[in-house]
Amino acid sequence: MSNQTLPQKHWSVVEYLHETVKNPNIHIRGRNSYYSNAWTGSFEDSVVRYLYGDAYSLNAWEPQWEIDQLHIGDYVCIGAEAVILMGGNHTHRTDWFSLYPFADVILDAYKTKGDTIIADGAWIGMRAMIMPGLTIGEGAIVASGAIVTKDVAPYTIVAGNPAAPVRRRFPDATTDALLALGIYTWEREKFDALRPVLCADDIDALVRAAADYDAGKA
């Protein structure tokens, strides 16, 4: 089923990020990641919260520091009203006596947190918040309302405030096999051909199917 033929009669509108994102600081890999656009506007209007680097500030003034980048993989699902907070410490120095971002010390007040990465196949629940400079691993799930303050390992479910691991989605051996297969790096033809075993939970069947597919293409 193509992106354009998905049913639209729903409480939210599926917004495919590669079609809508204009900010040069946001990098979208692939053509399948989406935002459940509902209630508060589009992905760029409501989800990504920058301290300099958003569409408004880029048109209004020159950034005073290097802009942290946001990298979103393929097949990422982002729920309505999620927040991806960008922009380091937002000029609030916790190691100073005063947290206030006075204009004359603003450059010293800012501390970068680095780029934020949401890897392939991750699912960010409704109203979750991702703090700056984190990596959400491949296939990870961030529960609705979670406040993520640390990196999330691949194929791990986190929940709560601050978010903590609830469980691994699969046994370690299965996770290792999935990461080794690199399913989100496959060409679209292979991914679509093996979708029946991707939308299932038999890792041995998936490994065999992938090997058979590759052998048939050799």
MDTraj code that builds the backbone (N, CA, C; nanometers):
import mdtraj as md
import numpy as np

residues = "MET SER ASN GLN THR LEU PRO GLN LYS HIS TRP SER VAL VAL GLU TYR LEU HIS GLU THR VAL LYS ASN PRO ASN ILE HIS ILE ARG GLY ARG ASN SER TYR TYR SER ASN ALA TRP THR GLY SER PHE GLU ASP SER VAL VAL ARG TYR LEU TYR GLY ASP ALA TYR SER LEU ASN ALA TRP GLU PRO GLN TRP GLU ILE ASP GLN LEU HIS ILE GLY ASP TYR VAL CYS ILE GLY ALA GLU ALA VAL ILE LEU MET GLY GLY ASN HIS THR HIS ARG THR ASP TRP PHE SER LEU TYR PRO PHE ALA ASP VAL ILE LEU ASP ALA TYR LYS THR LYS GLY ASP THR ILE ILE ALA ASP GLY ALA TRP ILE GLY MET ARG ALA MET ILE MET PRO GLY LEU THR ILE GLY GLU GLY ALA ILE VAL ALA SER GLY ALA ILE VAL THR LYS ASP VAL ALA PRO TYR THR ILE VAL ALA GLY ASN PRO ALA ALA PRO VAL ARG ARG ARG PHE PRO ASP ALA THR THR ASP ALA LEU LEU ALA LEU GLY ILE TYR THR TRP GLU ARG GLU LYS PHE ASP ALA LEU ARG PRO VAL LEU CYS ALA ASP ASP ILE ASP ALA LEU VAL ARG ALA ALA ALA ASP TYR ASP ALA GLY LYS ALA".split()
xyz = np.array([
    [0.0850, -0.1194, 0.0000],
    [0.0000, 0.0000, 0.0000],
    [0.0885, 0.1244, 0.0000],
    [0.0663, 0.2161, -0.0889],
    [0.1484, 0.3356, -0.0974],
    [0.1079, 0.4365, 0.0084],
    [0.1972, 0.5325, 0.0340],
    [0.1674, 0.6375, 0.1307],
    [0.0392, 0.7106, 0.0953],
    [0.0170, 0.7321, -0.0335],
    [-0.0939, 0.8156, -0.0771],
    [-0.2287, 0.7452, -0.0666],
    [-0.2294, 0.6126, -0.0479],
    [-0.3560, 0.5411, -0.0458],
    [-0.4009, 0.5004, 0.0944],
    [-0.3276, 0.5414, 0.1971],
    [-0.3711, 0.5109, 0.3323],
    [-0.5039, 0.5806, 0.3622],
    [-0.5941, 0.5141, 0.4351],
    [-0.7219, 0.5769, 0.4667],
    [-0.7042, 0.7016, 0.5522],
    [-0.7815, 0.8055, 0.5258],
    [-0.7683, 0.9323, 0.5961],
    [-0.8817, 0.9576, 0.6956],
    [-0.9798, 0.8681, 0.7019],
    [-1.0919, 0.8878, 0.7929],
    [-1.0505, 0.8399, 0.9314],
    [-0.9971, 0.9300, 1.0099],
    [-0.9316, 0.8949, 1.1354],
    [-0.9253, 1.0198, 1.2214],
    [-0.8991, 1.0020, 1.3514],
    [-0.8903, 1.1186, 1.4389],
    [-0.7663, 1.2015, 1.4116],
    [-0.6655, 1.1424, 1.3487],
    [-0.5451, 1.2168, 1.3144],
    [-0.5194, 1.2090, 1.1657],
    [-0.4293, 1.2942, 1.1192],
    [-0.3878, 1.2942, 0.9792],
    [-0.2437, 1.2461, 0.9742],
    [-0.2177, 1.1463, 0.8905],
    [-0.0818, 1.0944, 0.8768],
    [0.0005, 1.1936, 0.7944],
    [0.1025, 1.2506, 0.8578],
    [0.1907, 1.3470, 0.7926],
    [0.3255, 1.2808, 0.7660],
    [0.3551, 1.2534, 0.6395],
    [0.4830, 1.1915, 0.6051],
    [0.5918, 1.2981, 0.6064],
    [0.6931, 1.2755, 0.6910],
    [0.7906, 1.3796, 0.7207],
    [0.8742, 1.4192, 0.5997],
    [0.9048, 1.3244, 0.5128],
    [0.9861, 1.3597, 0.3961],
    [0.9120, 1.4543, 0.3022],
    [0.7791, 1.4610, 0.3152],
    [0.6991, 1.5483, 0.2301],
    [0.6816, 1.6880, 0.2886],
    [0.6955, 1.7019, 0.4213],
    [0.6593, 1.8276, 0.4860],
    [0.7751, 1.9024, 0.5506],
    [0.8786, 1.8332, 0.5931],
    [0.9859, 1.8986, 0.6684],
    [1.0703, 1.9861, 0.5756],
    [1.0858, 2.1119, 0.6136],
    [1.1644, 2.2089, 0.5357],
    [1.2900, 2.2552, 0.6089],
    [1.2933, 2.2382, 0.7382],
    [1.4056, 2.2870, 0.8182],
    [1.5334, 2.2136, 0.7801],
    [1.6390, 2.2849, 0.7420],
    [1.7641, 2.2184, 0.7025],
    [1.8355, 2.1500, 0.8173],
    [1.7936, 2.1748, 0.9400],
    [1.8546, 2.1099, 1.0561],
    [1.7875, 1.9774, 1.0914],
    [1.6821, 1.9421, 1.0198],
    [1.6112, 1.8163, 1.0426],
    [1.6344, 1.7262, 0.9227],
    [1.6874, 1.6076, 0.9478],
    [1.7271, 1.5170, 0.8406],
    [1.6413, 1.3908, 0.8474],
    [1.5677, 1.3647, 0.7417],
    [1.4762, 1.2516, 0.7361],
    [1.5330, 1.1471, 0.6405],
    [1.5493, 1.0248, 0.6894],
    [1.5963, 0.9169, 0.6029],
    [1.4763, 0.8352, 0.5557],
    [1.4684, 0.8127, 0.4254],
    [1.3606, 0.7303, 0.3731],
    [1.2313, 0.8080, 0.3522],
    [1.1250, 0.7341, 0.3194],
    [0.9983, 0.7949, 0.2807],
    [0.8797, 0.7397, 0.3594],
    [0.9062, 0.6830, 0.4764],
    [0.7982, 0.6165, 0.5486],
    [0.7738, 0.6689, 0.6897],
    [0.8624, 0.7513, 0.7420],
    [0.8422, 0.8036, 0.8770],
    [0.7290, 0.9049, 0.8777],
    [0.6475, 0.8994, 0.9848],
    [0.5302, 0.9874, 0.9872],
    [0.5037, 1.0416, 1.1265],
    [0.4252, 1.1501, 1.1273],
    [0.3739, 1.2102, 1.2498],
    [0.2220, 1.2037, 1.2468],
    [0.1616, 1.1635, 1.3588],
    [0.0156, 1.1650, 1.3694],
    [-0.0288, 1.3078, 1.3991],
    [-0.0509, 1.3829, 1.2951],
    [-0.0827, 1.5251, 1.3043],
    [-0.2253, 1.5429, 1.3558],
    [-0.2363, 1.5926, 1.4779],
    [-0.3688, 1.6127, 1.5358],
    [-0.3620, 1.7211, 1.6427],
    [-0.4691, 1.7988, 1.6547],
    [-0.4913, 1.8944, 1.7629],
    [-0.4035, 2.0185, 1.7571],
    [-0.2703, 2.0022, 1.7437],
    [-0.1832, 2.1179, 1.7627],
    [-0.1033, 2.1569, 1.6405],
    [-0.1305, 2.0999, 1.5252],
    [-0.0588, 2.1436, 1.4069],
    [0.0434, 2.0430, 1.3591],
    [0.1242, 2.0871, 1.2639],
    [0.2159, 1.9983, 1.1933],
    [0.3385, 1.9632, 1.2775],
    [0.4181, 1.8724, 1.2241],
    [0.5396, 1.8265, 1.2912],
    [0.6336, 1.9427, 1.3230],
    [0.6641, 2.0241, 1.2233],
    [0.7569, 2.1352, 1.2471],
    [0.6950, 2.2434, 1.3343],
    [0.5643, 2.2608, 1.3274],
    [0.4998, 2.3646, 1.4075],
    [0.4921, 2.3278, 1.5548],
    [0.4781, 2.1982, 1.5862],
    [0.4448, 2.1636, 1.7238],
    [0.5387, 2.0637, 1.7899],
    [0.6109, 1.9830, 1.7140],
    [0.6890, 1.8755, 1.7753],
    [0.8325, 1.9180, 1.8039],
    [0.9023, 1.9711, 1.7048],
    [1.0439, 2.0036, 1.7209],
    [1.0564, 2.1432, 1.7816],
    [1.1098, 2.1502, 1.9020],
    [1.1215, 2.2773, 1.9746],
    [1.2686, 2.3155, 1.9809],
    [1.3045, 2.4165, 1.9019],
    [1.4442, 2.4607, 1.8919],
    [1.4715, 2.5824, 1.9792],
    [1.5976, 2.5971, 2.0193],
    [1.6478, 2.7250, 2.0671],
    [1.7422, 2.7736, 1.9587],
    [1.6912, 2.8550, 1.8710],
    [1.7550, 2.8916, 1.7440],
    [1.7614, 2.7664, 1.6548],
    [1.7450, 2.7869, 1.5274],
    [1.7551, 2.6764, 1.4350],
    [1.6229, 2.6341, 1.3756],
    [1.5119, 2.6837, 1.4299],
    [1.3820, 2.6542, 1.3701],
    [1.3592, 2.7485, 1.2523],
    [1.2514, 2.7252, 1.1800],
    [1.2253, 2.8040, 1.0599],
    [1.2134, 2.9533, 1.0923],
    [1.1552, 2.9862, 1.2074],
    [1.1376, 3.1266, 1.2436],
    [1.2716, 3.1945, 1.2691],
    [1.3539, 3.1330, 1.3541],
    [1.4781, 3.2000, 1.3912],
    [1.5760, 3.2064, 1.2750],
    [1.5724, 3.1046, 1.1871],
    [1.6637, 3.1072, 1.0731],
    [1.6336, 3.2230, 0.9798],
    [1.5072, 3.2640, 0.9758],
    [1.4686, 3.3771, 0.8920],
    [1.4793, 3.5109, 0.9648],
    [1.4907, 3.5072, 1.0967],
    [1.4860, 3.6302, 1.1745],
    [1.6240, 3.6817, 1.2159],
    [1.7184, 3.5909, 1.2437],
    [1.8508, 3.6346, 1.2858],
    [1.9522, 3.5229, 1.2650],
    [2.0778, 3.5603, 1.2721],
    [2.1853, 3.4636, 1.2572],
    [2.2030, 3.3870, 1.3886],
    [2.2096, 3.2543, 1.3838],
    [2.2351, 3.1778, 1.5064],
    [2.3692, 3.2181, 1.5676],
    [2.3739, 3.2201, 1.7006],
    [2.4955, 3.2600, 1.7700],
    [2.5851, 3.1411, 1.8042],
    [2.5401, 3.0206, 1.7718],
    [2.6188, 2.9017, 1.8005],
    [2.5819, 2.7931, 1.7005],
    [2.6607, 2.6870, 1.7007],
    [2.6335, 2.5761, 1.6101],
    [2.5007, 2.5115, 1.6462],
    [2.4200, 2.4843, 1.5446],
    [2.2860, 2.4312, 1.5672],
    [2.2899, 2.2787, 1.5761],
    [2.2335, 2.2254, 1.6844],
    [2.2215, 2.0808, 1.6970],
    [2.1278, 2.0276, 1.5888],
    [2.1602, 1.9111, 1.5354],
    [2.0836, 1.8526, 1.4261],
    [1.9916, 1.7419, 1.4778],
    [1.8813, 1.7231, 1.4070],
    [1.7881, 1.6148, 1.4378],
    [1.7896, 1.5169, 1.3214],
    [1.8170, 1.3890, 1.3511],
    [1.8216, 1.2838, 1.2499],
    [1.7119, 1.1823, 1.2806],
    [1.6232, 1.1625, 1.1840],
    [1.5128, 1.0685, 1.2005],
    [1.5252, 0.9608, 1.0936],
    [1.5264, 0.8353, 1.1365],
    [1.5418, 0.7242, 1.0450],
    [1.4146, 0.6941, 0.9678],
    [1.4140, 0.5804, 0.9017],
    [1.2991, 0.5379, 0.8226],
    [1.2031, 0.4547, 0.9089],
    [1.0771, 0.4535, 0.8713],
    [0.9728, 0.3768, 0.9399],
    [0.9587, 0.4175, 1.0867],
    [0.9821, 0.5443, 1.1168],
    [0.9624, 0.5975, 1.2518],
    [0.8185, 0.6462, 1.2658],
    [0.7557, 0.6143, 1.3784],
    [0.6173, 0.6551, 1.4063],
    [0.6185, 0.7514, 1.5247],
    [0.5642, 0.8708, 1.5070],
    [0.5649, 0.9725, 1.6125],
    [0.4211, 1.0117, 1.6442],
    [0.3810, 0.9922, 1.7692],
    [0.2446, 1.0170, 1.8117],
    [0.2148, 1.1645, 1.8312],
    [0.0861, 1.1953, 1.8314],
    [0.0393, 1.3331, 1.8438],
    [0.0896, 1.3986, 1.9724],
    [0.1274, 1.5253, 1.9594],
    [0.1695, 1.6105, 2.0706],
    [0.3002, 1.5658, 2.1365],
    [0.3750, 1.4796, 2.0705],
    [0.5102, 1.4509, 2.1194],
    [0.5955, 1.5774, 2.1065],
    [0.7000, 1.5860, 2.1860],
    [0.7921, 1.6994, 2.1818],
    [0.9344, 1.6466, 2.1696],
    [1.0068, 1.6971, 2.0706],
    [1.1492, 1.6694, 2.0569],
    [1.2205, 1.8005, 2.0864],
    [1.2792, 1.8089, 2.2042],
    [1.3386, 1.9341, 2.2512],
    [1.4815, 1.9445, 2.2003],
    [1.5099, 2.0520, 2.1277],
    [1.6423, 2.0738, 2.0713],
    [1.7044, 2.1992, 2.1329],
    [1.8356, 2.2143, 2.1148],
    [1.8978, 2.3395, 2.1556],
    [1.9712, 2.3336, 2.2869],
    [2.0366, 2.2203, 2.3139],
    [2.1253, 2.2144, 2.4300],
    [2.0557, 2.2425, 2.5613],
    [2.1183, 2.3271, 2.6439],
    [2.0636, 2.3576, 2.7764],
    [1.9703, 2.4783, 2.7745],
    [1.9391, 2.5289, 2.6555],
    [1.8499, 2.6452, 2.6410],
    [1.8984, 2.7661, 2.7214],
    [2.0297, 2.7772, 2.7331],
    [2.0988, 2.8891, 2.7994],
    [2.0732, 2.8961, 2.9503],
    [2.0354, 2.7846, 3.0101],
    [2.0173, 2.7804, 3.1561],
    [2.1314, 2.6972, 3.2154],
    [2.2308, 2.7621, 3.2750],
    [2.3484, 2.6945, 3.3287],
    [2.3213, 2.6472, 3.4715],
    [2.3101, 2.5163, 3.4881],
    [2.2833, 2.4638, 3.6216],
    [2.4042, 2.4737, 3.7137],
    [2.5237, 2.4961, 3.6561],
    [2.6426, 2.5093, 3.7388],
    [2.6698, 2.6532, 3.7798],
    [2.5874, 2.7470, 3.7344],
    [2.5965, 2.8855, 3.7781],
    [2.4951, 2.9106, 3.8894],
    [2.5228, 3.0095, 3.9733],
    [2.4290, 3.0422, 4.0804],
    [2.2967, 3.0927, 4.0246],
    [2.3039, 3.1731, 3.9188],
    [2.1819, 3.2229, 3.8543],
    [2.1569, 3.1445, 3.7263],
    [2.0368, 3.0937, 3.7113],
    [1.9967, 3.0225, 3.5899],
    [1.9527, 3.1165, 3.4795],
    [1.9334, 3.2427, 3.5109],
    [1.8703, 3.3357, 3.4172],
    [1.9616, 3.3624, 3.2969],
    [1.9069, 3.3590, 3.1744],
    [1.9882, 3.3794, 3.0535],
    [2.0082, 3.5270, 3.0204],
    [2.0903, 3.5966, 3.0964],
    [2.1163, 3.7375, 3.0705],
    [2.1823, 3.7552, 2.9341],
    [2.1418, 3.8605, 2.8627],
    [2.1866, 3.8804, 2.7253],
    [2.3377, 3.8975, 2.7150],
    [2.3997, 3.9605, 2.8148],
    [2.5424, 3.9885, 2.8032],
    [2.6304, 3.8659, 2.8268],
    [2.5716, 3.7555, 2.8746],
    [2.6497, 3.6324, 2.8934],
    [2.5865, 3.5153, 2.8189],
    [2.5028, 3.5463, 2.7200],
    [2.4245, 3.4413, 2.6548],
    [2.5122, 3.3383, 2.5854],
    [2.6237, 3.3819, 2.5274],
    [2.7099, 3.2865, 2.4581],
    [2.7750, 3.1890, 2.5557],
    [2.8142, 3.2388, 2.6717],
    [2.8715, 3.1504, 2.7732],
    [2.7642, 3.0650, 2.8401],
    [2.6422, 3.1161, 2.8426],
    [2.5343, 3.0434, 2.9088],
    [2.4919, 2.9205, 2.8296],
    [2.5085, 2.9259, 2.6968],
    [2.4634, 2.8135, 2.6138],
    [2.5647, 2.6997, 2.6149],
    [2.5151, 2.5781, 2.6349],
    [2.5971, 2.4575, 2.6257],
    [2.5245, 2.3568, 2.5371],
    [2.5940, 2.3104, 2.4335],
    [2.5315, 2.2168, 2.3424],
    [2.5113, 2.0802, 2.4070],
    [2.4126, 2.0078, 2.3593],
    [2.3904, 1.8697, 2.4016],
    [2.4206, 1.7711, 2.2890],
    [2.4515, 1.8236, 2.1697],
    [2.4784, 1.7370, 2.0566],
    [2.3523, 1.7035, 1.9785],
    [2.3709, 1.6288, 1.8721],
    [2.2587, 1.5941, 1.7846],
    [2.1647, 1.4945, 1.8525],
    [2.0412, 1.4950, 1.8074],
    [1.9413, 1.3985, 1.8518],
    [1.9160, 1.3000, 1.7386],
    [1.9133, 1.1720, 1.7715],
    [1.8951, 1.0671, 1.6711],
    [1.7779, 0.9784, 1.7112],
    [1.6823, 0.9661, 1.6211],
    [1.5732, 0.8700, 1.6385],
    [1.5906, 0.7664, 1.5284],
    [1.6335, 0.6485, 1.5661],
    [1.6751, 0.5484, 1.4688],
    [1.5554, 0.4819, 1.4015],
    [1.5860, 0.4059, 1.2966],
    [1.4838, 0.3383, 1.2171],
    [1.3890, 0.2564, 1.3041],
    [1.2617, 0.2595, 1.2656],
    [1.1642, 0.1704, 1.3258],
    [1.1224, 0.2045, 1.4666],
    [1.1642, 0.3197, 1.5206],
    [1.1249, 0.3581, 1.6562],
    [0.9812, 0.4104, 1.6587],
    [0.9193, 0.4039, 1.7756],
    [0.7824, 0.4531, 1.7947],
    [0.7823, 0.5454, 1.9154],
    [0.7487, 0.6722, 1.8931],
    [0.7396, 0.7728, 1.9992],
    [0.5926, 0.7936, 2.0306],
    [0.5509, 0.7639, 2.1524],
    [0.4102, 0.7710, 2.1903],
    [0.3595, 0.9132, 2.2054],
    [0.2273, 0.9253, 2.2130],
    [0.1631, 1.0562, 2.2290],
    [0.2132, 1.1269, 2.3547],
    [0.2423, 1.2559, 2.3383],
    [0.2806, 1.3450, 2.4472],
    [0.4089, 1.3030, 2.5185],
    [0.4891, 1.2206, 2.4550],
    [0.6222, 1.1917, 2.5075],
    [0.7136, 1.3105, 2.4799],
    [0.8193, 1.3243, 2.5592],
    [0.9169, 1.4304, 2.5381],
    [1.0558, 1.3701, 2.5315],
    [1.1293, 1.4064, 2.4251],
    [1.2673, 1.3625, 2.4079],
    [1.3570, 1.4811, 2.4397],
    [1.4399, 1.4695, 2.5416],
    [1.5298, 1.5776, 2.5786],
    [1.6465, 1.5853, 2.4800],
    [1.7190, 1.6988, 2.4776],
    [1.8209, 1.7212, 2.3737],
    [1.9376, 1.6226, 2.3793],
    [1.9903, 1.5933, 2.2598],
    [2.1154, 1.5220, 2.2482],
    [2.1095, 1.3729, 2.2740],
    [1.9923, 1.3127, 2.2593],
    [1.9766, 1.1704, 2.2905],
    [1.9672, 1.0866, 2.1637],
    [1.9876, 0.9563, 2.1806],
    [1.9690, 0.8605, 2.0736],
    [1.8618, 0.7603, 2.1146],
    [1.7589, 0.7502, 2.0326],
    [1.6543, 0.6503, 2.0509],
    [1.6865, 0.5374, 1.9533],
    [1.7148, 0.4195, 2.0036],
    [1.7667, 0.3117, 1.9220],
    [1.6653, 0.2521, 1.8263],
    [1.7177, 0.1746, 1.7326],
    [1.6340, 0.1066, 1.6343],
    [1.5246, 0.0253, 1.7039],
    [1.4002, 0.0404, 1.6562],
    [1.2906, -0.0396, 1.7066],
    [1.2495, -0.0123, 1.8496],
    [1.3012, 0.0948, 1.9106],
    [1.2661, 0.1272, 2.0489],
    [1.1259, 0.1867, 2.0563],
    [1.0638, 0.1744, 2.1725],
    [0.9317, 0.2322, 2.1978],
    [0.9420, 0.3266, 2.3165],
    [0.8972, 0.4502, 2.2965],
    [0.8867, 0.5480, 2.4046],
    [0.7385, 0.5610, 2.4378],
    [0.7001, 0.5214, 2.5573],
    [0.5593, 0.5180, 2.5950],
    [0.4996, 0.6582, 2.5993],
    [0.3686, 0.6653, 2.5850],
    [0.2978, 0.7929, 2.5915],
    [0.3278, 0.8633, 2.7232],
    [0.3576, 0.9929, 2.7135],
    [0.3821, 1.0735, 2.8323],
    [0.5189, 1.0575, 2.8947],
    [0.6036, 0.9739, 2.8390],
    [0.7367, 0.9532, 2.8966],
    [0.8244, 1.0757, 2.8752],
    [0.9127, 1.1012, 2.9688],
    [1.0127, 1.2072, 2.9579],
    [1.1482, 1.1395, 2.9486],
    [1.2060, 1.1416, 2.8282],
    [1.3284, 1.0652, 2.8036],
    [1.4494, 1.1542, 2.8296],
    [1.5335, 1.1140, 2.9240],
    [1.6508, 1.1918, 2.9619],
    [1.7811, 1.1171, 2.9345],
    [1.7714, 0.9914, 2.8915],
    [1.8896, 0.9114, 2.8605],
    [1.8666, 0.8371, 2.7294],
    [1.9763, 0.7951, 2.6662],
    [1.9647, 0.7156, 2.5443],
    [1.8786, 0.5915, 2.5690],
    [1.8095, 0.5486, 2.4650],
    [1.7255, 0.4293, 2.4727],
    [1.7865, 0.3223, 2.3829],
    [1.8101, 0.2050, 2.4376],
    [1.8727, 0.0968, 2.3624],
    [1.7778, 0.0434, 2.2550],
    [1.8318, -0.0150, 2.1489],
    [1.7470, -0.0712, 2.0446],
    [1.6475, -0.1744, 2.0991],
    [1.5282, -0.1727, 2.0429],
    [1.4237, -0.2709, 2.0740],
    [1.3933, -0.2773, 2.2243],
    [1.3974, -0.1600, 2.2888],
    [1.3671, -0.1484, 2.4313],
    [1.2472, -0.0567, 2.4492],
    [1.1599, -0.0901, 2.5446],
    [1.0443, -0.0071, 2.5787],
    [1.0780, 0.0720, 2.7042],
    [1.0597, 0.2052, 2.6980],
    [1.0798, 0.2898, 2.8154],
    [0.9514, 0.3653, 2.8457],
    [0.9320, 0.3960, 2.9737],
    [0.8121, 0.4674, 3.0172],
    [0.8438, 0.5434, 3.1450],
    [0.7593, 0.6447, 3.1751],
    [0.7692, 0.7149, 3.3017],
    [0.8444, 0.8454, 3.2936],
    [0.8610, 0.9111, 3.4094],
    [0.9302, 1.0389, 3.4220],
    [1.0197, 1.0344, 3.5462],
    [1.1533, 1.0261, 3.5226],
    [1.2201, 1.0118, 3.3930],
    [1.1996, 0.8720, 3.3370],
    [1.2052, 0.8623, 3.2041],
    [1.1789, 0.7339, 3.1400],
    [1.2821, 0.6301, 3.1826],
    [1.2333, 0.5107, 3.2110],
    [1.3197, 0.3992, 3.2490],
    [1.2784, 0.2764, 3.1693],
    [1.3719, 0.1850, 3.1471],
    [1.3363, 0.0642, 3.0719],
    [1.2269, -0.0157, 3.1414],
    [1.1285, -0.0573, 3.0633],
    [1.0225, -0.1451, 3.1125],
    [1.0586, -0.2897, 3.0801],
    [1.0961, -0.3122, 2.9572],
    [1.1415, -0.4446, 2.9158],
    [1.2032, -0.4345, 2.7768],
    [1.2769, -0.5372, 2.7393],
    [1.3234, -0.5517, 2.6029],
    [1.2098, -0.6124, 2.5218],
    [1.1947, -0.5696, 2.3973],
    [1.0878, -0.6232, 2.3145],
    [1.1082, -0.7706, 2.2818],
    [1.2326, -0.8114, 2.2709],
    [1.2653, -0.9487, 2.2325],
    [1.3828, -0.9967, 2.3155],
    [1.4067, -1.1288, 2.3188],
    [1.5288, -1.1788, 2.3830],
    [1.6526, -1.1184, 2.3175],
    [1.7616, -1.1136, 2.3914],
    [1.8839, -1.0510, 2.3408],
    [1.9293, -1.1128, 2.2094],
    [1.9178, -1.2448, 2.1974],
    [1.9627, -1.3114, 2.0749],
    [1.8810, -1.2654, 1.9544],
    [1.7516, -1.2443, 1.9764],
    [1.6654, -1.1965, 1.8674],
    [1.7019, -1.0536, 1.8292],
    [1.7230, -0.9696, 1.9291],
    [1.7633, -0.8316, 1.9022],
    [1.8949, -0.8275, 1.8260],
    [1.9903, -0.9082, 1.8691],
    [2.1196, -0.9124, 1.7997],
    [2.1014, -0.9558, 1.6544],
    [2.0151, -1.0539, 1.6322],
    [1.9912, -1.1012, 1.4958],
    [1.9253, -0.9936, 1.4107],
    [1.8302, -0.9223, 1.4673],
    [1.7643, -0.8139, 1.3942],
    [1.8634, -0.7050, 1.3558],
    [1.9479, -0.6666, 1.4499],
    [2.0468, -0.5626, 1.4218],
    [2.1462, -0.6100, 1.3161],
    [2.1820, -0.7377, 1.3210],
    [2.2751, -0.7916, 1.2227],
    [2.2121, -0.7964, 1.0832],
    [2.0814, -0.8244, 1.0764],
    [2.0123, -0.8290, 0.9476],
    [2.0059, -0.6911, 0.8823],
    [1.9995, -0.5863, 0.9650],
    [1.9905, -0.4504, 0.9104],
    [1.8668, -0.4312, 0.8241],
    [1.7519, -0.4705, 0.8759],
    [1.6306, -0.4731, 0.7935],
    [1.5940, -0.3360, 0.7370],
    [1.6299, -0.2298, 0.8086],
    [1.5937, -0.0960, 0.7608],
    [1.6936, -0.0386, 0.6614],
    [1.7970, -0.1164, 0.6319],
    [1.8889, -0.0772, 0.5247],
    [1.8587, -0.1519, 0.3954],
    [1.7645, -0.2438, 0.3998],
    [1.7310, -0.3198, 0.2795],
    [1.6699, -0.2295, 0.1735],
    [1.6911, -0.2654, 0.0485],
    [1.6214, -0.1977, -0.0604],
    [1.4712, -0.2227, -0.0466],
    [1.3933, -0.1303, -0.0987],
    [1.2481, -0.1373, -0.0803],
    [1.1902, -0.2682, -0.1361],
    [1.2440, -0.3172, -0.2466],
    [1.1937, -0.4402, -0.3073],
    [1.2071, -0.5579, -0.2106],
    [1.3221, -0.5678, -0.1453],
    [1.3446, -0.6768, -0.0490],
    [1.2557, -0.6599, 0.0731],
    [1.2472, -0.5393, 0.1232],
    [1.1650, -0.5136, 0.2418],
    [1.0199, -0.5514, 0.2155],
    [0.9674, -0.5115, 0.1016],
    [0.8288, -0.5422, 0.0690],
    [0.8080, -0.6915, 0.0481],
    [0.9047, -0.7584, -0.0154],
    [0.8915, -0.9018, -0.0415],
    [0.8896, -0.9825, 0.0878],
    [0.9628, -0.9350, 0.1883],
    [0.9731, -1.0087, 0.3149],
    [0.8800, -0.9535, 0.4227],
    [0.7882, -0.8673, 0.3844],
    [0.6988, -0.8072, 0.4835],
    [0.6186, -0.9114, 0.5628],
    [0.5746, -1.0245, 0.5021],
    [0.5026, -1.1238, 0.5822],
    [0.5826, -1.1770, 0.7009],
    [0.7137, -1.1913, 0.6868],
    [0.7938, -1.2393, 0.7999],
    [0.8448, -1.1241, 0.8855],
    [0.8414, -1.0025, 0.8337],
    [0.8724, -0.8855, 0.9157],
    [0.7565, -0.8532, 1.0094],
    [0.6360, -0.8717, 0.9617],
    [0.5162, -0.8474, 1.0435],
    [0.4780, -0.9765, 1.1152],
    [0.5725, -1.0310, 1.1865],
    [0.5566, -1.1562, 1.2600],
    [0.6642, -1.1599, 1.3678],
    [0.6769, -1.2743, 1.4376],
    [0.7723, -1.2798, 1.5487],
    [0.8609, -1.4041, 1.5470],
    [0.8784, -1.4640, 1.4298],
    [0.9629, -1.5818, 1.4167],
    [1.0972, -1.5395, 1.3570],
    [1.1979, -1.5199, 1.4425],
    [1.3260, -1.4674, 1.3950],
    [1.3954, -1.5679, 1.3039],
    [1.3810, -1.6971, 1.3316],
    [1.4444, -1.7971, 1.2457],
    [1.3857, -1.7926, 1.1050],
    [1.2543, -1.7750, 1.0960],
    [1.1899, -1.7657, 0.9647],
    [1.2372, -1.6415, 0.8904],
    [1.2558, -1.5315, 0.9637],
    [1.3024, -1.4082, 0.9002],
    [1.4450, -1.4252, 0.8486],
    [1.5310, -1.4849, 0.9293],
    [1.6704, -1.5050, 0.8871],
    [1.6751, -1.5950, 0.7642],
    [1.5952, -1.7019, 0.7638],
    [1.5939, -1.7919, 0.6477],
    [1.5418, -1.7209, 0.5235],
    [1.4336, -1.6458, 0.5414],
    [1.3747, -1.5762, 0.4273],
    [1.4715, -1.4742, 0.3672],
    [1.5439, -1.4041, 0.4549],
    [1.6415, -1.3065, 0.4072],
    [1.7538, -1.3756, 0.3291],
    [1.8009, -1.4894, 0.3825],
    [1.9074, -1.5629, 0.3130],
    [1.8590, -1.6175, 0.1791],
    [1.7353, -1.6705, 0.1767],
    [1.6804, -1.7234, 0.0523],
    [1.6634, -1.6121, -0.0509],
    [1.6188, -1.4957, -0.0054],
    [1.6000, -1.3828, -0.0963],
    [1.7341, -1.3420, -0.1565],
    [1.8352, -1.3310, -0.0717],
    [1.9670, -1.2903, -0.1203],
    [2.0250, -1.3941, -0.2160],
    [2.0023, -1.5213, -0.1850],
    [2.0531, -1.6275, -0.2715],
    [1.9860, -1.6232, -0.4084],
    [1.8570, -1.5906, -0.4082],
    [1.7838, -1.5832, -0.5332],
    [1.8237, -1.4646, -0.6187],
    [1.8798, -1.3602, -0.5543],
    [1.9223, -1.2415, -0.6281],
    [2.0668, -1.2516, -0.6742],
    [2.1383, -1.3541, -0.6244],
    [2.2813, -1.3663, -0.6580],
    [2.3009, -1.4079, -0.8038],
])
top = md.Topology()
chain = top.add_chain()
for i, resn in enumerate(residues, 1):
    res = top.add_residue(resn, chain, resSeq=i)
    for name in ("N", "CA", "C"):
        top.add_atom(name, md.element.get_by_symbol(name[0]), res)
traj = md.Trajectory(xyz[None], top)
